[in-house]
């Protein structure tokens, strides 16, 4: 069930799941007597794959023979793969180790094992500060509060620069306990927290004045469309007559979740997305259902609205289903494909570029708002103003 669940997750992110096997073919190493130099050769082959296999094999054998320390073969392979992928220069193409892949999957699912706390490095006090706890999390149940300064984890002292290490120490197996020593209002307290499953709800909503519904989507994780629809239905029950969809600071997520939300608003057969691969082959995604949401809609964006956020904003804008208020979006118009490797890791590689329903480029361009407005409060007020005018 878990493997099948993963397949469905990544299919919805427009990731093609395949299995790739990393092979290391032993090739010749030429040793010159006296100089003791090593030459890397691919036995006359000029193919890139042959050269890489030869180079990795040669360097691995040299390190095993010459390096005075211990060589961890798994780390050696991970390091080689990371370096190779990073050399492409694409920030979105990434090699994940097995552990990193698990973290990536947990983030995508919106579920993970931990205590459920947001933290930041407090450079002024040289400590790690709790920003907030996730609702219904072990951290909330244990009494952690915003502003708590974490000074020790399991009796080991940490400073601001140790944020990543502290985060790693706090994570662990479900049911195990972690001891946090915190500073609160000048008092030092020890709080024991039992790790457990934490679910992050990335969709929040509220009813504003004049029966304007407001839904904020932080990221498009698995189940986002269902959470969005539940939020919308709740607003309708409260009397909502129009809707604001806030995509500010939403960096993307699962593409299909964004398309599913667009399908709730767009008409049947409306074009929602156009994608193209490296050979220029295009695929057109259309809405397959009649809309559920027919009330006036305004979308708010800013410079941090990216990827799946831009897909949703463009689909609604180009199909005349919403007006956009705020700032030009980030301009991340490419899609990544996830390829599982036999070593437990995975390669996330940029494999497609996407365009708006009107075939306008998004990557490194962004989406211009219908109403350019700066300022968080000003953007929200403009969105409400537009909807109030529409409802007259």
C-alpha positions as CSV (number, residue, x, y, z in Angstrom):
1,X,0.0,0.0,0.0
2,X,2.8,2.4,0.9
3,X,4.6,1.9,-2.5
4,X,1.3,2.4,-4.3
5,X,0.6,5.5,-2.3
6,X,3.9,7.0,-3.3
7,X,3.2,6.2,-7.0
8,X,0.0,8.1,-6.8
9,X,1.6,11.0,-5.0
10,X,4.2,11.5,-7.6
11,X,1.9,10.8,-10.5
12,X,-0.1,13.8,-9.3
13,X,2.9,16.0,-9.2
14,X,3.4,15.1,-12.9
15,X,6.4,13.0,-12.0
16,X,7.1,10.0,-14.2
17,X,8.1,7.1,-11.9
18,X,10.8,4.9,-13.4
19,X,13.5,2.7,-11.9
20,X,17.1,3.5,-12.8
21,X,20.0,1.4,-11.9
22,X,23.3,3.1,-11.1
23,X,26.1,0.9,-12.4
24,X,29.8,1.2,-12.0
25,X,31.7,-0.6,-14.7
26,X,35.4,-1.5,-13.9
27,X,37.6,0.1,-16.6
28,X,41.4,0.3,-16.9
29,X,43.7,2.2,-14.7
30,X,47.1,2.9,-16.2
31,X,50.0,3.1,-13.6
32,X,53.3,4.5,-14.6
33,X,56.3,3.0,-12.8
34,X,58.3,5.5,-10.8
35,X,55.9,8.5,-11.1
36,X,53.0,6.5,-9.5
37,X,50.5,8.6,-11.5
38,X,47.1,7.4,-12.3
39,X,45.4,8.2,-15.6
40,X,41.7,7.8,-16.0
41,X,40.7,6.2,-19.3
42,X,37.6,4.9,-20.9
43,X,39.3,2.4,-23.1
44,X,39.1,4.6,-26.1
45,X,35.4,5.4,-25.6
46,X,34.3,9.0,-25.8
47,X,30.7,8.4,-24.6
48,X,29.9,10.5,-21.5
49,X,28.5,7.6,-19.6
50,X,31.7,5.5,-20.2
51,X,33.9,8.4,-19.1
52,X,31.9,8.9,-15.9
53,X,31.9,5.3,-15.0
54,X,35.7,5.2,-15.6
55,X,36.3,8.3,-13.6
56,X,34.2,7.3,-10.6
57,X,35.7,3.8,-10.5
58,X,39.2,5.1,-10.8
59,X,38.9,7.7,-8.1
60,X,37.1,5.2,-5.8
61,X,40.0,2.7,-6.1
62,X,42.6,5.4,-5.6
63,X,40.9,6.7,-2.4
64,X,40.6,3.2,-1.1
65,X,44.3,2.5,-1.7
66,X,45.8,5.9,-0.7
67,X,43.5,7.8,1.6
68,X,44.7,7.4,5.2
69,X,41.2,7.7,6.7
70,X,38.2,5.4,6.4
71,X,36.2,5.6,3.2
72,X,32.4,5.2,3.5
73,X,31.4,3.8,0.1
74,X,27.8,4.9,0.4
75,X,28.8,8.4,1.2
76,X,31.3,8.3,-1.6
77,X,28.6,7.4,-4.1
78,X,26.2,9.9,-2.8
79,X,28.8,12.6,-3.0
80,X,29.7,11.7,-6.6
81,X,26.1,11.7,-7.7
82,X,25.4,15.0,-5.9
83,X,28.4,16.7,-7.5
84,X,27.5,15.4,-11.0
85,X,23.9,16.6,-10.7
86,X,24.9,20.0,-9.2
87,X,27.3,20.6,-12.1
88,X,24.3,21.0,-14.5
89,X,23.6,24.3,-12.9
90,X,19.8,23.8,-12.6
91,X,18.6,24.6,-9.1
92,X,15.6,22.4,-9.5
93,X,17.5,19.3,-10.7
94,X,18.5,17.5,-7.5
95,X,19.9,14.2,-6.3
96,X,18.3,12.9,-3.1
97,X,19.9,10.4,-0.8
98,X,17.6,7.8,0.7
99,X,17.2,9.8,3.9
100,X,16.6,13.1,1.9
101,X,14.0,11.3,-0.2
102,X,12.1,10.2,2.9
103,X,12.1,13.8,4.1
104,X,10.9,15.1,0.7
105,X,8.1,12.5,0.6
106,X,7.0,13.4,4.1
107,X,6.9,17.1,3.2
108,X,4.9,16.4,0.0
109,X,2.4,14.3,1.9
110,X,2.1,17.0,4.6
111,X,2.7,14.3,7.2
112,X,5.8,13.5,9.2
113,X,7.0,12.1,12.5
114,X,8.3,14.7,14.9
115,X,6.9,17.1,17.4
116,X,5.4,19.8,15.1
117,X,7.2,23.0,15.8
118,X,8.4,25.9,13.6
119,X,11.8,27.3,14.7
120,X,14.2,29.9,13.6
121,X,17.8,30.9,14.6
122,X,17.7,33.9,17.0
123,X,21.0,35.5,16.2
124,X,20.5,38.4,18.7
125,X,20.2,36.0,21.6
126,X,22.3,33.2,20.0
127,X,19.5,30.7,20.6
128,X,16.9,28.8,18.6
129,X,13.4,30.3,19.0
130,X,10.0,28.7,18.7
131,X,8.0,30.6,16.1
132,X,4.8,28.5,16.6
133,X,3.5,25.0,17.1
134,X,1.4,23.1,14.6
135,X,-2.2,22.6,15.8
136,X,-2.9,19.2,17.4
137,X,0.8,18.4,17.5
138,X,2.9,16.8,20.3
139,X,4.6,20.2,20.7
140,X,1.3,21.9,21.3
141,X,0.2,19.2,23.7
142,X,3.4,19.4,25.7
143,X,3.0,23.2,26.2
144,X,5.7,24.6,23.9
145,X,4.9,28.3,23.2
146,X,5.8,31.0,20.7
147,X,8.9,32.8,21.8
148,X,10.4,29.8,23.8
149,X,14.1,29.7,23.4
150,X,15.5,26.2,22.9
151,X,18.9,26.0,24.7
152,X,19.3,22.2,25.0
153,X,18.1,19.0,23.4
154,X,18.5,15.9,25.5
155,X,20.9,17.8,27.8
156,X,23.2,18.9,24.9
157,X,23.6,22.6,24.6
158,X,23.0,24.3,21.2
159,X,23.3,27.8,19.7
160,X,21.7,29.7,16.9
161,X,24.0,28.3,14.2
162,X,23.0,24.7,15.2
163,X,19.4,25.1,13.8
164,X,19.7,22.2,11.3
165,X,21.3,19.9,13.9
166,X,18.6,20.7,16.4
167,X,15.9,20.0,13.9
168,X,17.6,16.6,13.2
169,X,17.8,15.8,16.9
170,X,14.2,16.6,17.5
171,X,13.0,14.3,14.7
172,X,13.0,10.6,15.5
173,X,10.9,7.5,15.8
174,X,7.2,7.7,16.7
175,X,6.6,7.1,20.4
176,X,10.1,8.1,21.5
177,X,10.7,11.0,23.8
178,X,12.9,14.1,23.4
179,X,13.8,16.4,26.2
180,X,13.9,20.2,25.4
181,X,15.4,22.7,27.8
182,X,13.9,26.1,27.1
183,X,14.2,29.6,28.3
184,X,10.8,31.3,28.9
185,X,10.5,34.8,30.5
186,X,13.8,34.4,32.2
187,X,13.0,30.9,33.6
188,X,14.6,27.7,32.5
189,X,12.2,24.8,31.9
190,X,12.6,21.2,30.9
191,X,9.8,19.9,28.6
192,X,9.5,16.3,27.5
193,X,7.8,15.8,24.2
194,X,6.7,12.4,22.8
195,X,7.3,12.3,19.0
196,X,4.3,11.4,16.9
197,X,2.7,11.8,13.5
198,X,2.2,15.4,12.6
199,X,-0.2,16.6,9.9
200,X,0.2,20.0,8.4
201,X,-2.9,21.7,7.1
202,X,-1.8,24.1,4.5
203,X,-5.3,25.5,3.8
204,X,-6.9,28.1,6.1
205,X,-10.0,30.1,5.6
206,X,-12.3,32.7,7.2
207,X,-15.3,34.7,6.3
208,X,-14.6,38.4,5.8
209,X,-17.0,41.4,5.9
210,X,-19.7,41.7,3.2
211,X,-19.8,37.9,2.9
212,X,-16.4,37.6,1.2
213,X,-14.9,34.2,1.7
214,X,-11.1,34.0,2.1
215,X,-8.9,31.0,1.5
216,X,-5.2,30.9,1.9
217,X,-3.2,28.1,0.4
218,X,0.3,27.8,1.8
219,X,1.5,25.0,-0.5
220,X,-0.1,22.4,-2.8
221,X,0.5,19.3,-0.7
222,X,-1.4,16.0,-1.1
223,X,-5.1,16.4,-0.3
224,X,-4.9,20.2,-0.9
225,X,-7.9,20.2,-3.3
226,X,-10.0,18.3,-0.7
227,X,-9.0,20.7,2.1
228,X,-9.7,23.7,-0.3
229,X,-13.2,22.3,-1.2
230,X,-14.0,21.7,2.5
231,X,-13.0,25.2,3.3
232,X,-15.1,26.6,0.5
233,X,-18.1,24.6,1.5
234,X,-17.7,25.8,5.1
235,X,-17.6,29.4,3.9
236,X,-20.7,28.9,1.8
237,X,-22.5,27.6,4.8
238,X,-21.5,30.8,6.6
239,X,-23.0,32.9,3.8
240,X,-20.0,33.6,1.5
241,X,-21.1,35.2,-1.9
242,X,-17.6,35.8,-3.4
243,X,-14.1,34.4,-2.8
244,X,-10.5,35.5,-2.4
245,X,-7.8,32.9,-3.1
246,X,-4.5,34.0,-1.5
247,X,-1.4,32.5,-3.1
248,X,1.2,34.8,-1.7
249,X,4.4,33.1,-0.5
250,X,3.1,29.8,-2.0
251,X,6.1,28.2,-3.7
252,X,4.2,25.4,-5.4
253,X,3.9,21.7,-4.7
254,X,1.8,19.1,-6.4
255,X,0.7,20.2,-9.9
256,X,-2.4,18.0,-10.0
257,X,-3.7,19.5,-6.8
258,X,-3.5,23.0,-8.4
259,X,-5.2,21.7,-11.5
260,X,-7.9,20.0,-9.5
261,X,-8.7,23.3,-7.8
262,X,-8.7,25.1,-11.1
263,X,-11.2,22.5,-12.3
264,X,-13.5,23.5,-9.5
265,X,-13.8,27.0,-11.0
266,X,-13.2,26.7,-14.8
267,X,-15.7,25.4,-17.3
268,X,-15.7,22.0,-18.8
269,X,-13.2,21.8,-21.7
270,X,-11.4,24.9,-20.7
271,X,-7.6,24.6,-21.2
272,X,-5.9,24.5,-17.8
273,X,-2.2,23.9,-18.7
274,X,0.1,23.4,-21.6
275,X,3.4,21.5,-21.2
276,X,6.3,20.9,-23.6
277,X,9.2,18.5,-23.3
278,X,12.8,19.0,-24.6
279,X,11.7,17.9,-28.1
280,X,8.9,20.4,-28.2
281,X,6.1,17.8,-27.8
282,X,3.1,19.5,-26.3
283,X,0.5,18.1,-24.0
284,X,-2.7,20.1,-23.3
285,X,-4.6,19.5,-20.0
286,X,-8.3,20.5,-20.1
287,X,-11.0,20.6,-17.4
288,X,-13.1,17.5,-17.5
289,X,-15.9,18.6,-15.2
290,X,-18.5,21.4,-14.9
291,X,-17.5,24.0,-12.3
292,X,-18.6,23.8,-8.6
293,X,-17.5,27.4,-7.8
294,X,-19.4,30.0,-9.8
295,X,-19.2,33.0,-7.5
296,X,-16.8,35.9,-8.3
297,X,-13.2,35.1,-7.5
298,X,-10.1,37.3,-7.0
299,X,-6.6,35.8,-6.6
300,X,-3.8,37.5,-4.7
301,X,-0.2,36.9,-5.7
302,X,3.3,38.2,-5.0
303,X,6.9,37.6,-6.1
304,X,7.0,34.4,-4.0
305,X,4.0,32.8,-5.7
306,X,5.6,30.1,-7.9
307,X,5.2,26.9,-9.9
308,X,1.8,25.3,-9.1
309,X,0.6,28.7,-7.8
310,X,1.3,30.2,-11.2
311,X,-0.5,27.3,-12.9
312,X,-3.6,28.0,-10.8
313,X,-3.4,31.7,-11.2
314,X,-2.9,31.5,-15.0
315,X,-5.7,29.0,-15.5
316,X,-8.2,31.2,-13.7
317,X,-6.9,34.4,-15.4
318,X,-6.7,33.1,-19.0
319,X,-10.2,31.6,-18.7
320,X,-11.7,34.8,-17.3
321,X,-12.6,33.1,-14.0
322,X,-10.6,35.4,-11.7
323,X,-8.8,38.7,-11.7
324,X,-5.3,38.8,-10.2
325,X,-4.3,41.4,-7.6
326,X,-0.8,42.0,-6.2
327,X,2.6,41.6,-7.7
328,X,4.1,39.7,-10.6
329,X,4.7,36.0,-9.7
330,X,8.1,34.3,-9.4
331,X,8.4,32.8,-12.8
332,X,9.1,29.1,-12.1
333,X,7.5,27.5,-15.2
334,X,9.2,24.1,-15.3
335,X,8.2,20.7,-14.1
336,X,10.4,18.0,-12.5
337,X,10.3,14.3,-13.0
338,X,11.3,12.0,-10.1
339,X,13.4,8.9,-10.9
340,X,13.9,6.3,-8.2
341,X,17.4,4.8,-8.1
342,X,18.3,1.3,-7.0
343,X,20.4,2.7,-4.1
344,X,17.3,4.0,-2.4
345,X,17.8,7.6,-3.5
346,X,16.2,9.5,-6.4
347,X,16.9,12.0,-9.1
348,X,14.6,15.0,-9.5
349,X,15.2,16.3,-13.0
350,X,13.7,19.2,-14.9
351,X,12.0,17.6,-17.9
352,X,9.1,19.9,-19.0
353,X,8.3,23.5,-19.3
354,X,4.8,24.7,-18.9
355,X,2.8,27.6,-20.4
356,X,-0.5,29.4,-19.7
357,X,-3.7,28.3,-21.4
358,X,-3.1,31.2,-23.9
359,X,0.4,29.7,-24.5
360,X,2.3,32.5,-22.8
361,X,5.7,31.6,-21.3
362,X,5.9,31.6,-17.5
363,X,9.5,30.4,-16.8
364,X,11.7,33.4,-15.8
365,X,8.9,35.7,-16.8
366,X,6.1,35.3,-14.3
367,X,2.4,36.3,-14.4
368,X,1.5,40.0,-14.4
369,X,-1.4,40.9,-12.1
370,X,-4.5,42.6,-13.5
371,X,-4.1,45.1,-10.6
372,X,-0.5,45.9,-9.5
373,X,-0.6,46.5,-5.8
374,X,2.2,46.4,-3.2
375,X,1.8,46.0,0.5
376,X,0.1,43.0,2.2
377,X,-2.8,44.9,3.6
378,X,-3.3,47.0,0.5
379,X,-3.4,43.9,-1.7
380,X,-6.1,42.4,0.5
381,X,-8.1,45.6,0.6
382,X,-8.0,45.9,-3.2
383,X,-9.2,42.3,-3.6
384,X,-12.2,43.1,-1.3
385,X,-12.9,46.3,-3.2
386,X,-13.1,44.5,-6.5
387,X,-15.4,41.8,-5.1
388,X,-17.6,44.4,-3.4
389,X,-18.0,46.2,-6.8
390,X,-18.9,42.9,-8.5
391,X,-21.6,42.2,-5.9
392,X,-23.4,45.5,-6.2
